[in-house]
Amino acid sequence: MFGYVAIDKPNILIKDYQTYRSYYCGLCKAIGQISGHSMRFTLNYDIVLLALLGHNYENLDPDFTLGRCIVHPAGKKLSFVKNNVVLSRIVDINTILGYYKVADDVIDENKKKLLKKALYPKYKKAKGRLKEFDERICEGYQRLRKLEKENTDYNVLADCFGSMLLSCADALTEKADKNLRELLFNIGKWIYIIDAYDDLKKDAGKNFNPFLINVKELDDNVYTDIENKIRPALYQIIERVIEVYNKMDIKISEGALSNIIYLGLKARTELVLSRRVEACQKIRL
């Protein structure tokens, strides 16, 4: 995952922020327990969304407890969600998605080869537990690379990535329905477009980017033209996410989840669009 889907921190209630942090810290601990401490660097905001959705679809109340943070072992104990069937599935989902993201970077940029090699043993175990999901992600990246080589329009590329994220629904829970699949599909589209815009400077003259086709020099006018093109598309996707979310029966940790859907996506959109040259911070709280 890419790490863009997050809360709107200035506009979240303290209790909901603490809940969000507890899921985040719980995922960190679950990753350490299942895949080893070194894999904790793969933790990002996006999978917290999966955790919140997964607990609702499984109708599973999270078990909150206190524990030390591996990053700040001398600090006070923090609240975290204890590992359970939902978090365990997300650890495997995250491992598979992370491995294919690194593998894609190796192909595109010819770097991170050592990281890919280090991730492979963890990926292999996760693949054994989520074989069908792994196959869908593998096929999705193959199709995405093919479309990128053909300089395909960004909307088609976003749909392709959205289809990969849609696959997370069935890997996350056996109770996945049309609403969950459509929500994750649209979240995937939003992530692809946001990430492509965020990587404009990094990709210019080096890597494929759907917004840099036939662009000879990346300047402020190009940024403005691209922003004017994608802003309506991004907000249209967000509105669709909200429509689908409103159809869901959300009862568990609703405050934190609703903040992401109603406020977080819009806030993150504006943050990325406004930063332009400076890439968005995507990993840590």
Secondary structure, 3 states (H helix, E strand, C coil): CCCCCCCCHHHCCHHHHHHHHHHHHHHHHHHHHHHCHHHHHHCCCHHHHHHHHHHHHCCCCCCEEEECCCCCCCCCCEEEECCCHHHHHHHHHHHHHHHHHHHHHHHHHCCCHHHHHHHHHHHHHHHHHCHHHHHHHHHHHHHHHHHHHCCCCHHHHHHHHHHHHHHHHHHHCCCCCHHHHHHHHHHHHHHHHHHHHHCHHHHCCCCCCCCCCCCCCCCHHHHHHHHHHHHHHHHHHHHHHHHHHCCCCCCCCHHHHHHHHHHHHHHHHHHHHHHCCCCCCCCCC
